[in-house]
Amino acid sequence: LSGLVGSEMCIRDRLILVAGIVMWIGIGWGLKPLVRLEAALNRRTPSDLRPIEHEVPREVRHLIDAINDLMHRLEASFGAMQRFTSNAAHQLRTPLAAIQTQAELAIDETNPKEITKRLEHLNRSTKQTSRLINQLLSLARVNQAGTIQDSAAIHSATIELKEVCEQVTREFVPLAVAKDIDLGFESLEGNYNINGNRELIEEALKNLIDNALNYCPRGAT
């Protein structure tokens, strides 16, 4: 009887060992796609945001889809940042060159009246450059809010456009008075509800009014 029990235990141990080996081989075989995926991701550069197209077990397919969605949003964000950098460099190159030219002319000038004239040009150019930088910063905020991950939120709010226009116009009244410009808001009848992002609409209106105040002559309406 003891020999029979020992034989059964030996068979059971062998079966457990065989089952363990089979399970180990099966797990290793099943994880091979993930190992290949890991190697492929390690070979990628930081700028390579292509979607992952490797074959993976069905259990992790949703994870890969989520990673691909993140890649897509990162690519859109990096693209917006690159466009902004390029635009900023292009926009700032001309006014900075003008400031440098005016400064060099002022240094070489000996006539006090001409020096004053050059300094006035330099002052105007500096103010225009400062204004341009502020607009570029506004553009950066627009680009940040306009990336794919925020696109749903941009059009989710209902805004009363007339109220926004009146508020923004009121903010510029002191500046208009200082420049002797008649700035007013003529309201239309009825309500004008739109869907959009209030902050971005306010930025657009501020740029429009700021342009008008900077380029209209004194006494303009």
C-alpha positions as MATLAB code, in Angstrom:
seq = 'LSGLVGSEMCIRDRLILVAGIVMWIGIGWGLKPLVRLEAALNRRTPSDLRPIEHEVPREVRHLIDAINDLMHRLEASFGAMQRFTSNAAHQLRTPLAAIQTQAELAIDETNPKEITKRLEHLNRSTKQTSRLINQLLSLARVNQAGTIQDSAAIHSATIELKEVCEQVTREFVPLAVAKDIDLGFESLEGNYNINGNRELIEEALKNLIDNALNYCPRGAT';
ca = [
       0.000    0.000    0.000;
       2.813    2.412    0.884;
       4.456    1.642   -2.438;
       1.230    2.472   -4.299;
       0.869    5.792   -2.444;
       4.480    6.676   -3.173;
       3.990    5.881   -6.847;
       0.885    8.083   -7.022;
       2.753   10.949   -5.327;
       5.606   10.556   -7.773;
       3.206   10.661  -10.738;
       1.488   13.740   -9.252;
       4.804   15.528   -8.794;
       5.747   14.743  -12.366;
       2.405   16.039  -13.623;
       2.845   19.254  -11.611;
       6.344   19.634  -13.041;
       5.123   19.051  -16.592;
       2.219   21.475  -16.062;
       4.646   24.096  -14.731;
       6.931   23.684  -17.729;
       4.018   23.919  -20.151;
       2.697   27.013  -18.369;
       6.136   28.642  -18.402;
       6.530   27.943  -22.127;
       2.982   29.201  -22.796;
       3.478   32.422  -20.856;
       6.804   33.032  -22.586;
       5.222   32.424  -25.988;
       2.265   34.671  -25.162;
       4.511   37.514  -23.997;
       6.716   37.439  -27.088;
       4.664   40.155  -28.859;
       5.070   42.422  -25.846;
       8.810   41.783  -25.772;
       9.045   42.696  -29.467;
       6.926   45.800  -28.791;
       9.255   46.838  -25.958;
      12.280   46.481  -28.230;
      10.596   48.500  -30.994;
       9.679   51.322  -28.593;
      13.210   51.408  -27.189;
      14.542   51.962  -30.730;
      12.287   55.010  -31.303;
      13.541   58.571  -31.066;
      11.702   61.113  -28.847;
      10.216   62.749  -31.966;
       8.826   59.487  -33.363;
       5.145   59.607  -32.389;
       3.810   57.185  -34.992;
       0.977   54.934  -33.817;
       1.877   51.492  -32.536;
       0.861   48.872  -35.102;
       2.441   45.753  -33.613;
       0.354   42.661  -33.048;
      -0.337   42.256  -29.339;
      -2.542   39.989  -27.230;
      -6.188   40.930  -27.267;
      -6.097   41.593  -23.529;
      -3.781   44.619  -23.983;
      -5.274   45.964  -27.213;
      -7.209   48.645  -25.332;
      -3.964   49.753  -23.672;
      -2.276   50.104  -27.061;
      -5.256   52.103  -28.379;
      -4.955   54.467  -25.398;
      -1.220   54.906  -26.024;
      -1.871   55.620  -29.708;
      -4.437   58.250  -28.752;
      -1.878   59.867  -26.442;
       0.694   59.799  -29.267;
      -1.784   61.550  -31.560;
      -2.479   64.287  -29.018;
       1.225   64.783  -28.302;
       1.932   65.094  -32.021;
      -0.749   67.794  -32.341;
       0.648   69.646  -29.329;
       4.241   69.512  -30.614;
       3.060   70.662  -34.035;
       1.303   73.668  -32.518;
       4.436   74.528  -30.528;
       6.636   74.309  -33.633;
       4.258   76.512  -35.637;
       4.222   79.083  -32.847;
       8.031   79.113  -32.590;
       8.385   79.576  -36.335;
       5.747   82.322  -36.395;
       7.306   84.142  -33.440;
      10.769   84.094  -35.020;
       9.395   85.411  -38.308;
       7.292   88.141  -36.680;
      10.049   89.402  -34.371;
      12.870   89.462  -36.911;
      11.738   92.664  -38.693;
      10.945   94.892  -35.675;
      14.137   93.851  -33.898;
      16.167   94.704  -36.991;
      14.442   98.102  -37.120;
      15.271   98.769  -33.455;
      18.901   97.864  -34.050;
      19.086  100.160  -37.089;
      17.558  103.106  -35.232;
      19.910  102.588  -32.287;
      22.977  102.506  -34.568;
      21.854  105.663  -36.371;
      21.297  107.418  -33.039;
      24.795  106.470  -31.866;
      26.398  107.883  -35.040;
      24.277  111.062  -35.039;
      25.732  114.324  -33.714;
      22.791  116.658  -34.283;
      20.709  116.809  -31.054;
      17.457  117.206  -33.021;
      18.260  114.182  -35.167;
      19.210  112.207  -32.067;
      15.840  113.045  -30.521;
      14.106  112.034  -33.750;
      15.939  108.697  -33.810;
      15.093  108.070  -30.170;
      11.420  108.755  -30.887;
      11.537  106.206  -33.712;
      13.277  103.809  -31.363;
      10.602  104.348  -28.715;
       7.790  103.670  -31.192;
       9.509  100.553  -32.500;
      10.023   99.273  -28.976;
       6.340   99.792  -28.134;
       5.280   98.010  -31.332;
       7.597   95.110  -30.552;
       6.234   94.867  -27.007;
       2.704   94.833  -28.397;
       3.666   92.153  -30.920;
       5.114   89.984  -28.149;
       1.858   90.299  -26.202;
      -0.075   89.204  -29.275;
       2.257   86.250  -29.766;
       1.670   85.238  -26.157;
      -2.072   85.417  -26.848;
      -1.511   83.211  -29.886;
       0.376   80.732  -27.717;
      -2.606   80.513  -25.363;
      -4.923   80.010  -28.336;
      -2.717   77.224  -29.702;
      -2.572   75.562  -26.302;
      -6.356   75.678  -25.916;
      -6.874   74.618  -29.503;
      -5.059   71.299  -29.350;
      -7.035   68.160  -29.968;
      -7.502   67.247  -26.330;
      -9.284   70.561  -25.702;
     -11.249   70.797  -28.954;
     -14.437   69.480  -27.362;
     -14.262   72.012  -24.544;
     -13.729   74.954  -26.937;
     -17.257   74.697  -28.338;
     -19.031   73.522  -25.221;
     -20.065   76.853  -23.646;
     -22.881   79.178  -24.679;
     -21.745   82.817  -24.697;
     -23.750   86.031  -25.043;
     -21.608   87.801  -27.644;
     -23.084   91.271  -27.100;
     -22.235   91.192  -23.394;
     -18.654   90.053  -24.112;
     -18.144   92.807  -26.716;
     -19.448   95.472  -24.359;
     -17.212   94.311  -21.521;
     -14.054   94.207  -23.659;
     -14.806   97.621  -25.189;
     -15.249   99.133  -21.735;
     -11.776   97.925  -20.721;
     -10.181   99.950  -23.554;
     -12.014  103.222  -22.876;
      -9.260  104.750  -20.656;
      -6.621  104.010  -23.309;
      -8.857  105.493  -26.027;
      -9.426  108.660  -23.979;
      -5.665  109.031  -23.459;
      -5.176  108.842  -27.233;
      -8.059  111.246  -27.955;
     -10.003  108.529  -29.809;
     -13.764  108.154  -29.530;
     -14.292  104.468  -28.705;
     -17.903  103.359  -28.333;
     -20.082  100.274  -28.472;
     -23.279  100.372  -30.517;
     -25.497   97.533  -29.381;
     -27.859   95.738  -31.726;
     -31.314   94.595  -30.745;
     -31.783   91.062  -29.437;
     -29.446   88.490  -27.985;
     -26.579   86.911  -29.861;
     -25.768   83.594  -28.235;
     -22.892   81.609  -29.716;
     -21.009   78.451  -28.774;
     -17.332   78.929  -28.036;
     -14.558   79.602  -25.582;
     -15.033   82.968  -23.860;
     -11.336   83.567  -23.208;
     -10.376   83.030  -26.853;
     -13.184   85.269  -28.112;
     -12.100   87.992  -25.702;
      -8.519   87.694  -27.006;
      -9.745   88.142  -30.595;
     -11.791   91.225  -29.667;
      -8.898   92.721  -27.692;
      -6.584   92.343  -30.690;
      -9.122   94.045  -32.979;
      -9.665   97.013  -30.662;
      -5.963   97.287  -29.822;
      -5.116   97.431  -33.538;
      -7.709  100.153  -34.065;
      -6.380  102.271  -31.202;
      -2.781  101.901  -32.354;
      -3.343  102.797  -36.004;
      -6.219  105.299  -35.880;
      -5.186  108.973  -35.757;
      -6.137  111.259  -32.891;
      -9.727  112.441  -33.088;
     -10.867  109.273  -34.857;
     -14.088  107.512  -33.959;
];
